[in-house]
Amino acid sequence: MNVLSLFDGISTGRLALEMAGVKVDRYMASEIERAPMEISAANWPDIVQLGDVKHIKAADLPKIDLVIGGSPCQGFSRAGRHLNFDDPRSALFFEFSRIVAELRGRNPGLLFMLENVKMKKEWEAVITETMRVQPLHINSSLVSAQNRPRTYWTNIPGVTPPEDRRIKLGDILEPNIDTGGYIAENGLLFDPSISQKARQLVTSENGEVRIKQATRQGYIVAEDGDGINLAFPTSKTRRGRVIKGKSNTLDCACEAQVLKNGIVRRFTVTELERLQTLPDGYTKKGGATKGERIKAIGNGWTAAVIAEIFKKLK
């Protein structure tokens, strides 16, 4: 199978094809960020990099069997400014649709898979009309320890959400964490990277760890192994600061936290890889810095979800 991956990132698509047992003859990728490309090359030396998606023309490519991609989502994300297609990054979706249309003209049997965030229905409808397939909503929580709702458009036949593997956050945590330099406050230990304002959202009272949020009682109780979201600590209306047994959705900053053994901390890079169901050390190959690895992981796919979709290729 010849595969074209647009907005390829760290080539999670290539990993997912292997996980699904799909034979890849050629894997061609479009990516422009240096660190993800270095990670990809270290894991998959046979990948052919094509450069900027805007310069790719179907006429220059060999026969393609499958086009995959997760076009940048900043304009659609609830965490962004909701510029939708006016955001030049999210407008890159139209490059995906252009290339698919060009390739379909040469290969009517072309298969594709497009991923993006959960978004407003009117924006989703534009993509649905353009791609001419109905979207499928899958939460990565079914196959990982991360709550990550995503939308998929694909013409691969028979794709359905995977069965729930009931993976808990505690299942993927590393056992021995160095707490040197951690801050003791409110009866808990805090990762020093967590700001003072964020720490003030967390208290230990009557044997409960309480996280302030906009509920009737003013807090929600976090238990051992729960994910915690301390973003926007000054917000008066914030909800969802505790995710029971799962991590909250990773983004490019990966500032999610976890409560474990009386410690509130951010995830290690290995744990972030596990939340995206990547092999341990996948992003360590290639010489990327810790910050570059974290960003690449947060921007990527949950490999196990993509693998479940690709199993239908067989």
C-alpha positions as CSV (number, residue, x, y, z in Angstrom):
1,M,0.0,0.0,0.0
2,N,1.2,3.5,-0.9
3,V,0.3,6.0,1.8
4,L,0.4,9.8,1.7
5,S,0.3,11.5,5.1
6,L,-0.4,15.2,5.3
7,F,0.5,17.2,8.4
8,D,2.4,14.1,9.3
9,G,3.9,15.2,12.7
10,I,5.8,12.3,14.3
11,S,4.4,9.7,11.8
12,T,1.9,8.2,14.2
13,G,0.0,7.1,11.1
14,R,3.0,5.0,10.1
15,L,3.1,3.5,13.6
16,A,-0.7,2.8,13.5
17,L,-0.4,1.0,10.1
18,E,2.2,-1.3,11.7
19,M,0.0,-1.8,14.8
20,A,-2.9,-2.7,12.5
21,G,-0.8,-5.2,10.5
22,V,-1.1,-3.3,7.2
23,K,1.8,-3.7,4.8
24,V,3.3,-0.3,3.7
25,D,5.2,-0.2,0.4
26,R,5.8,3.6,0.4
27,Y,5.0,6.2,3.0
28,M,5.2,9.7,1.8
29,A,4.8,12.5,4.4
30,S,4.2,16.3,4.4
31,E,5.6,18.0,7.4
32,I,7.5,21.3,7.9
33,E,8.5,21.3,11.6
34,R,12.1,20.1,12.2
35,A,11.7,18.2,15.5
36,P,8.8,16.0,14.4
37,M,10.5,15.2,11.2
38,E,13.7,14.2,13.1
39,I,11.6,11.9,15.4
40,S,9.9,10.4,12.3
41,A,13.1,9.8,10.5
42,A,14.7,8.1,13.5
43,N,11.7,5.7,13.9
44,W,11.0,5.2,10.2
45,P,14.1,5.8,8.0
46,D,12.2,4.8,4.9
47,I,9.8,7.7,5.0
48,V,9.9,10.1,2.1
49,Q,9.4,13.7,3.1
50,L,7.7,15.9,0.6
51,G,7.8,19.3,2.3
52,D,5.0,21.9,2.5
53,V,1.5,20.6,1.8
54,K,0.8,23.7,-0.3
55,H,3.3,22.6,-2.9
56,I,2.1,19.0,-3.3
57,K,0.5,18.1,-6.6
58,A,-1.2,14.8,-7.4
59,A,0.5,14.8,-10.8
60,D,3.9,14.6,-9.1
61,L,3.0,11.5,-7.0
62,P,3.0,7.8,-7.7
63,K,-0.3,5.9,-7.3
64,I,-1.6,6.5,-3.8
65,D,-3.9,4.1,-2.1
66,L,-4.5,6.0,1.2
67,V,-4.4,9.6,2.2
68,I,-4.3,10.4,5.9
69,G,-4.0,13.6,7.9
70,G,-5.0,15.7,10.9
71,S,-5.1,19.3,9.7
72,P,-4.2,21.9,12.3
73,C,-7.1,22.4,14.7
74,Q,-6.4,25.7,16.4
75,G,-9.4,27.5,14.8
76,F,-11.8,24.8,15.8
77,S,-10.6,24.0,19.3
78,R,-12.6,25.2,22.4
79,A,-9.3,26.3,23.8
80,G,-8.6,28.6,20.9
81,R,-10.2,31.8,19.6
82,H,-12.9,30.1,17.5
83,L,-11.7,31.6,14.2
84,N,-12.8,28.4,12.4
85,F,-11.7,28.5,8.7
86,D,-10.5,32.1,9.1
87,D,-7.6,30.8,11.1
88,P,-4.9,30.1,8.4
89,R,-3.9,26.9,10.2
90,S,-7.4,25.4,10.2
91,A,-7.9,26.6,6.6
92,L,-5.2,24.0,5.7
93,F,-8.0,21.5,5.7
94,F,-8.7,22.7,2.2
95,E,-5.3,21.6,1.1
96,F,-6.2,18.1,2.4
97,S,-9.4,18.2,0.4
98,R,-7.7,19.6,-2.7
99,I,-5.1,16.8,-2.8
100,V,-7.7,14.1,-2.1
101,A,-9.8,15.5,-5.0
102,E,-6.8,15.6,-7.4
103,L,-5.8,12.0,-6.5
104,R,-9.4,10.8,-6.8
105,G,-9.4,12.0,-10.4
106,R,-6.6,9.6,-11.1
107,N,-7.7,6.8,-8.7
108,P,-11.4,6.6,-8.1
109,G,-10.8,3.9,-5.4
110,L,-8.7,6.2,-3.2
111,L,-9.2,5.8,0.5
112,F,-8.7,8.6,3.1
113,M,-8.9,9.4,6.8
114,L,-9.1,12.9,8.2
115,E,-8.9,13.6,12.0
116,N,-9.8,16.8,13.8
117,V,-11.1,18.0,17.2
118,K,-14.7,18.0,18.3
119,M,-16.0,21.3,17.0
120,K,-19.2,23.3,16.4
121,K,-21.7,21.5,14.2
122,E,-21.7,24.2,11.5
123,W,-17.9,23.9,11.1
124,E,-18.2,20.1,11.1
125,A,-20.8,20.3,8.4
126,V,-18.5,22.2,6.1
127,I,-15.9,19.4,6.3
128,T,-18.6,16.7,6.0
129,E,-20.0,18.3,2.8
130,T,-16.5,18.7,1.3
131,M,-15.3,15.2,2.1
132,R,-18.7,13.6,1.3
133,V,-18.7,11.2,4.2
134,Q,-20.4,11.4,7.6
135,P,-18.1,12.0,10.6
136,L,-17.4,9.4,13.3
137,H,-16.9,10.6,16.8
138,I,-14.4,8.5,18.9
139,N,-13.0,9.3,22.3
140,S,-9.5,8.1,22.9
141,S,-10.6,7.1,26.4
142,L,-11.9,3.8,24.9
143,V,-8.4,2.6,24.1
144,S,-6.2,4.8,26.4
145,A,-6.0,6.5,29.7
146,Q,-6.7,9.9,28.1
147,N,-10.0,11.7,27.6
148,R,-9.6,12.9,24.0
149,P,-12.8,13.3,22.0
150,R,-12.0,13.5,18.3
151,T,-13.9,13.6,14.9
152,Y,-12.9,11.3,12.0
153,W,-14.0,11.5,8.4
154,T,-13.1,8.3,6.4
155,N,-14.3,6.3,3.5
156,I,-12.6,3.2,4.8
157,P,-15.5,0.7,4.9
158,G,-16.9,-0.7,8.2
159,V,-15.1,1.7,10.7
160,T,-16.9,1.8,14.1
161,P,-15.8,3.0,17.5
162,P,-13.6,0.4,19.2
163,E,-14.6,-1.5,22.3
164,D,-13.8,0.1,25.7
165,R,-10.5,-1.4,27.0
166,R,-11.2,0.2,30.4
167,I,-7.7,1.5,30.8
168,K,-7.2,3.7,33.9
169,L,-4.7,6.5,34.4
170,G,-3.0,4.5,37.2
171,D,-2.2,1.8,34.7
172,I,0.2,3.9,32.8
173,L,1.9,5.9,35.5
174,E,5.6,5.4,36.2
175,P,6.1,4.0,39.8
176,N,9.1,5.9,41.1
177,I,9.0,9.7,40.7
178,D,11.7,12.0,42.0
179,T,10.0,14.5,44.2
180,G,13.1,16.5,45.0
181,G,12.3,20.2,44.9
182,Y,8.5,19.6,45.2
183,I,6.5,22.1,47.2
184,A,4.6,21.0,50.3
185,E,1.3,23.0,50.5
186,N,-2.2,22.3,51.8
187,G,-1.3,18.9,53.0
188,L,0.0,17.8,49.5
189,L,3.2,17.8,47.5
190,F,3.1,19.8,44.3
191,D,5.3,19.7,41.2
192,P,7.2,23.0,41.2
193,S,6.1,23.7,37.6
194,I,2.5,24.2,38.9
195,S,1.9,27.9,39.6
196,Q,1.0,29.2,43.0
197,K,-2.4,30.3,41.7
198,A,-3.1,26.8,40.4
199,R,-1.9,25.3,43.7
200,Q,-4.5,27.4,45.5
201,L,-7.2,25.5,43.7
202,V,-6.3,22.4,45.6
203,T,-6.9,21.7,49.3
204,S,-6.9,18.7,51.6
205,E,-9.8,18.7,54.0
206,N,-11.5,16.0,56.1
207,G,-9.4,13.4,54.3
208,E,-10.6,14.6,50.9
209,V,-8.5,16.3,48.1
210,R,-10.8,19.1,46.9
211,I,-10.4,21.0,43.6
212,K,-12.2,24.3,43.4
213,Q,-14.5,24.6,40.4
214,A,-17.9,26.1,39.4
215,T,-20.2,23.6,41.1
216,R,-22.9,24.1,43.7
217,Q,-20.6,23.1,46.5
218,G,-17.7,24.9,45.0
219,Y,-15.4,22.0,44.5
220,I,-15.1,18.4,43.3
221,V,-13.2,15.6,45.2
222,A,-10.2,14.1,43.4
223,E,-9.2,10.6,44.3
224,D,-5.9,8.7,43.8
225,G,-5.3,8.2,40.1
226,D,-7.6,11.0,38.9
227,G,-6.5,13.4,36.3
228,I,-6.5,17.1,37.2
229,N,-6.8,20.2,35.0
230,L,-5.5,23.3,36.7
231,A,-5.5,25.4,33.6
232,F,-7.1,28.9,33.9
233,P,-6.7,29.0,37.7
234,T,-8.4,32.5,37.9
235,S,-11.5,31.4,36.0
236,K,-14.8,31.7,38.1
237,T,-16.8,29.5,35.7
238,R,-14.4,26.6,35.1
239,R,-15.7,23.1,35.3
240,G,-14.1,19.7,34.5
241,R,-11.1,20.2,36.6
242,V,-11.2,16.5,37.7
243,I,-11.3,13.7,35.2
244,K,-12.1,10.4,37.0
245,G,-9.5,7.8,36.2
246,K,-8.3,9.5,33.1
247,S,-6.1,12.3,31.9
248,N,-7.7,15.4,30.4
249,T,-7.0,16.0,26.7
250,L,-3.3,16.7,26.0
251,D,-2.5,19.8,24.0
252,C,0.8,21.1,22.7
253,A,1.8,22.3,26.2
254,C,0.7,19.0,27.9
255,E,0.1,20.8,31.2
256,A,-2.3,18.1,32.4
257,Q,-1.7,16.9,36.0
258,V,-2.4,13.8,38.1
259,L,-3.1,13.1,41.7
260,K,-1.1,10.1,43.0
261,N,-0.1,9.2,46.5
262,G,-0.7,12.7,47.8
263,I,1.3,14.2,45.0
264,V,0.0,16.6,42.3
265,R,2.3,16.6,39.4
266,R,2.6,16.9,35.6
267,F,3.2,13.7,33.6
268,T,6.6,12.5,32.6
269,V,7.4,12.4,28.9
270,T,7.1,8.6,29.0
271,E,3.7,8.9,30.5
272,L,2.7,11.3,27.8
273,E,3.8,8.8,25.2
274,R,1.7,6.2,26.9
275,L,-1.4,8.5,27.0
276,Q,-1.1,8.7,23.2
277,T,-0.4,4.9,23.1
278,L,3.1,5.4,21.6
279,P,5.9,3.0,22.5
280,D,8.1,4.2,25.4
281,G,10.9,6.3,24.1
282,Y,9.2,6.8,20.7
283,T,9.9,10.6,20.7
284,K,13.3,10.2,22.4
285,K,14.8,9.0,19.1
286,G,16.0,11.8,16.8
287,G,17.5,14.2,19.3
288,A,14.5,16.4,20.0
289,T,14.6,18.4,23.3
290,K,12.1,17.6,26.1
291,G,10.0,20.6,25.2
292,E,9.9,19.6,21.5
293,R,9.0,16.1,22.5
294,I,6.1,17.3,24.6
295,K,4.8,19.6,21.9
296,A,5.0,16.8,19.3
297,I,3.1,14.3,21.5
298,G,0.4,16.8,22.4
299,N,-0.1,17.7,18.7
300,G,-0.2,14.0,17.6
301,W,-2.7,11.2,17.4
302,T,-3.7,8.5,19.8
303,A,-2.0,5.6,17.9
304,A,-4.4,2.9,19.1
305,V,-7.5,4.7,17.8
306,I,-5.9,5.1,14.3
307,A,-4.8,1.5,14.4
308,E,-8.4,0.4,15.0
309,I,-9.5,2.4,12.0
310,F,-6.7,1.0,9.8
311,K,-7.6,-2.6,10.8
312,K,-10.5,-2.2,8.4
313,L,-8.1,-1.8,5.5
314,K,-7.4,-5.6,5.8
